[in-house]
Amino acid sequence: MEPNENNMGYLLNKAALLLKWDLNKKLNEYELTATQWAVLRDLHNQEMLPEEARTITPAHVAERLLADRPTISGVIDRLSKKGLLRIERNPADRRSQLLFLTPEAGSIFPRLVQDTDITLEQALQGLSAEQIKQAKEVLLTMIRNLES
């Protein structure tokens, strides 16, 4: 048995890295990275909310994705240059911007979701529905513990 196989932190990190690695391979077809996909997915999720509940500034995206603002700003700039998101001045705060997905992003979004689902299905292969449910509960508990 490998020494790290008993280390929960190592196992969580390795699983996350392998998921990201596999997803990056699939997203390469779209000339996207997993981080760029995370920004697109986050903005899509915000679009599903009522308009008054949306928080679509770069700062909010960075906060939700647990990323630093300079990194997210670079990702936003690259996505804008690819025509996948539109940046507008925030009328409520001149110092910030609002982010919107473009129709082009909307057109490839279903395929991106499908590729993400395939990666996750591959990772969960061989697990029962009950094991997947328990794993989600464990991960949610860990997240709540660390967010408090």
Beta strands, then each sheet from edge to edge (+ up, - down):
strand 1: 85-90
strand 2: 93-101
sheet 1: 1+ 2-
end
